[in-house]
Amino acid sequence: MNRPGWLGALIVMLCAAMFGSLGTLSRLAYAEGMEPFAFVAWRAGVGALGLWIAILLFRRGRGIREQFSTLGSRVRLWLLAAIVFATGLNLAAFLAFDNTTVALALLGFYTYPAMVAAGSALLGRERLDLARVAALALALGGMAAVVLGGPTQVAGADAAARASLLGIGLALAAALFQTGFVLTSRGYATLPTDLAMATILLGGAIASTAISMVTDGAPALAFPFERPGLLALLLYVGVFAAAIPSLLFLTGIRWIGGVRTGILMLFEPVVGVALAAVFLAEGLQPVQIAGGATILLAAVLVQRSSGGRSGASEAVAVAPAPGGP
């Protein structure tokens, strides 16, 4: 049965808004004493649990074991690679939120569509046409404006600048992990998307928990149990900024297609910047606003040039956001 396009668009916009809240929510958790790696582990763990519960309820257990038992060894390796990329993406992204403003972290991350276009061309999957060349140039120019356009005459400017550059570097690292995630996504295409994303979330939860145990120790993971308000925040993040938007994301792709979904997902940084301005009193300089608009324009160009084609460029449109797997 055909669904109306406006309803599919509304679902994707709601998904983008939920993912867009992650920067502000993570900063609120950090202010309560939460460590970034422990935050990633909690979010992934609660999100994986919620998503698996939803899958079991909707599928009623039908075909799940068969789907996994028929996977070949190569598909399992690609799925493992996806877990590694997704874990690296989330660790880098939430460390970025801890070292720079939410806006700068999101803008750094959203250079990934241009990176995927370049990677697809290098792998021979897509032709590097004029639209993609323009997108790469715009993304590079916009990122330069974002980095260089910040205030220089402020108290503690040197330390703040170093921290901000570290945060932007981490956001760009997250974009690289996202690029790897997209470019390898063909390898496990035989596994239904909901099962694949739930598996990736679960794998990410296990990996990030282990990393948090090594870097921060068990007390960092147990810390939320001492703060009921923080625990409630983490449960909210896992359900409403991981599990539910992941399901909405998949629904949107199936109702309105990958390219339209990818373009509408650019609403995420808009929401993220707005929430950070309201709740964290974070803003951007005029030059940085122009640079951010240029980065988003580059992403739109990549999506438009992907219209009507399948393959890696289509995967740009359907790749998860920073708060994805």
WOPE-V380709 format. One record per run of one state. SS is the DSSP state (@ for helix, = for strand, . for the rest). FROM is the first residue (numbers start at 0). TO is the last residue. If there is no record, write none. Layout:
# WOPE-V380709
ss->[SS;SS]
from->[FROM;FROM]
to->[TO;TO]
This chain:
# WOPE-V380709
ss->[.;@;.;@;.;@;.;@;.;@;.;@;.;@;.;@;.;@;.;@;.;@;.;@;.;@;.;@;.;@;.;@;.;@;.]
from->[0;4;20;21;31;35;59;63;69;72;99;101;109;111;122;129;148;156;183;184;188;192;215;217;226;227;256;257;264;266;279;285;305;311;318]
to->[3;19;20;30;34;58;62;68;71;98;100;108;110;121;128;147;155;182;183;187;191;214;216;225;226;255;256;263;265;278;284;304;310;317;324]
